[in-house]
């Protein structure tokens, strides 16, 4: 059974984003775009309304760390 991830699984989300979108520079994304990308990840089960700017920024920074 595949593991599900939610908004608090920042590192797991970042790893999944690197794998799915290796060509994307996370610093070029608007938070609305990042939000849609996270919701589209396989195994993501978080409530779309439960995210906020702080969470999205943490995901963005973790994604940047995973790319380097």
Secondary structure, 3 states (H helix, E strand, C coil): CCCCECCCCHHHHHHHHHHHCCCCCHHHCCHHHHHHHHHCCCCECCCHHHCCHHHHHHHHHHHHHHHC
